[in-house]
Amino acid sequence: MFSARKNTWYNERLVDVLTPFALPELRKIAQNALESDDYAFFYLDLLNENYREGDGEKIAKKLAKEKKPHDFHHAGITVLNIFEANTTADCRLPLELLIEESVCGQCRLDAVELLEKAGVLSAELSEEMAFDSYKLSLAYGD
């Protein structure tokens, strides 16, 4: 059903509509997006209901390739959505990368909260958040 042109407005809307469904075909599209630079990050929203343990490492590798701050921010929001729906210890690597590279205080705070929820927030990172410029994250250093 997806258009032959991978990164289109039409395909973004299809991903929006299909995100709530768990189907092998949707997981395959998300896996193709993880393994290829030809697919935009928005395809990973399909992992919200199709996530499997071990995807976290692949997500971190794809996230690390995003060099433009604006694109990284949108990729980070996708990563946060995935791990909000699938909070496991597997989230540690991509969320720590998000915290390290993001210029968005809200995204950093959300990532810390997800790490804490998953039980993988390091003492070092918790302490470091006391010095984060985003005022709501100051509570994490206490």
N, C-alpha and C positions, 0 to 999 in steps of 0.2 A: 504494500500500500504506500510505502514511502516513495517520494519522488526520486528520480534518478540523480538529481542534484542534491547532494547530501546535506549541505548546510544552508537550508532555505527557511524562510519564514513559515512556509507551509509545513515543513518537517518539524519545526519548533512547536507549532500548534498541535501536530499529531502526538509529539512526545508529551505535551501537557495533558492531552486527553488520555493517553495510554499509561501514564505513570502509575495510576492506582492498581494496575493489573499485574498479576504474576503469571507469566506465560513463557515457555521456553524460547519462543521466537523473539520476544522482547529482550530476554537475557542475552540472546545471540547478538542482537543489534548493539546492546550496551557493551558486550565483550569486544565486538569489532571496533567500537569507539575507543575502548581502552587500549587496544593494540595498534591503532592506526592514528597517524597524525592528520589524516584526511577528514576525520570526523570532529565536529565541534564538541565542546564539553557538555552541552545541554543534553546530549544523548544519554549521559550517565544518570540522568533523573530516572531512567527506566530501571535502575538498580534499586530504587526505593522498595519495591516489592519483589525484586528478583536477585537480591544480594545473597552471596554465599561467602562463608569464611574463606579468607585468602584474597578476596577482592581488594582489601585495604592496601596491600603492597602495590598492586597494579594502579590503584587510584593515586597513590602517592607519586609513582613514577610519572603518570600523566600530568598531575598537578605541578610537578617540578619543571615541566617543559613550558608552562605558561610564564612568559617573561614580561608581558605588558601589564602594568598595575590594574588597569580596567578589566582586562580579560581574566587576570588572576582573581580579582574580586568576584566576578561572576562564577568562575570555576569554584571558588571557595564556598559560595552560597550553595552550589550543587552538592559539594562534599558535606556541608553541614546538614542538608536535607537528607542525604543518604544515611548519615550516621544518627540522625534524630530518629529515623525509622528503624535503624538496625544498630542499636548501641551495643557493641561488643568490644572486647579488648583489641580486636583487629583494627579499631579506629585510631589507635595511638599514633602510628607513623604519619598518616595523612593529616591528622589534626595538629600534630606538633609542627609539621611543615607549614600548615596554614598560619599557626600562631607566629612562627618565626618570620614568615615572608609577607604577611598581610599588613596593609596600612590601615585597615578598618578595625577600630577598637571594638565595635559590636561583634564582628566576626571572631576576633580573638577571644572575647568574653564567652561567646556561644561555644567556641571550640573547647575552652577550659571547662565549661559546665558539662559538656558531653564527655570529656576525659574523666572528670570527676564521677559522673553517672556510671561510666563503664568501669570505674575502679582502677584506672591506669594513669591518673594524674600524679606526676612525680612531685616529690617535695620541693625539688629545685624549681620547677616551673611554677608551682603554687607560690613559692617565696618570691620569684621573679615578678609575678603579676602585681605585687605590691607597688612596684615601680612603673607599671604600665601607665601610659599617659591617659588612657580612657578611664574616667573617674569611677565608673561603676565596677571596674575590675579591681579596685583597691582593696575590697573586702577579702580577696583571695590570698593576700599576703599576711593576714593576721593569724 
